[in-house]
Amino acid sequence: MADDLWERHADWWVQGFTEGADPEYVEQIVPMAAEHLAGASTVIDVGAGDGQLARLATRGGAATVVGVDPTRAQVAVARQRAGGPHYARATAEALPFAAAMFDAAVACLVFEHIPAFEAALAEVGRVLLPGGRFLFFLNHPLLQTPNSGWIDDRVLDPPEQYWRIGQYLVEDRTIEEVEKDVFLPFFHRPLSRYVNAMAAAGLVIRHMAEPPPPPGFLARASEYGAAATIPRLLFLLATRR
């Protein structure tokens, strides 16, 4: 069911979030990825989609890059856009590579859609070389909590608009309508679940960032003006023990 949804809505993702279409990628995610992938010689992009970050990792021509994604339509677009990486259809829970093959791995806005996330993180740890780095981008778990959303509070004087945080500690799976007639699966988990799974996989967190929404996003989403100090993105940089 979830795989069918991703196949059905692959065009929505490609058109809305790649090739400069999305300000959060352009102004925030891509620069962070470029900074922390610099100098890597062998890179795996887990959940590569159309290959946006995989292509980024090949800039300069020094890196060997592989992108994996379970969605046939995404992999087809990635191959059409070329740019240097190799691509394979595979799930994050069963990466088709030998142990200790890569000195860098990146997963961008992927793990909040993966049911068996602990197995997927174990696979990242398995294919990384000792000392290899893992760039882990997540939709911030605070914004993925059940029953969260914008509240227009007309009881207050003056009225206020704010983001309600729901039951943060409750793990939850939802099918969200992210745009009219576009439904995708999401899993909410507390941050501790990801951190503990990373530790079990031998991934040691070295840096964490919770950047504010970038100017380009705020310009397009006026309702976020009142929440410009609430992060939408969580970034964890880890190394393999």
Secondary structure, DSSP 8 states (H G I E B T S, - for coil): -HHHHHHHTHHHHHHHHSTT--HHIIIIIHHHHHHHHTT-SEEEEET-TTSHHHHHHTTTS--EEEEEES-HHHHHHHHHH-SS-EEEE--TTS-SS-TT-EEEEEEES-GGG-TTHHHHHHHHHHHEEEEEEEEEEEE-GGGGSTT-EEEEE-SSSS-EEEEE---TTS-EEEEEEEETTEEEEEEE--HHHHHHHHHHTTEEEEEEE-----HHHHHH-GGGGGGTTS-SEEEEEEEE-
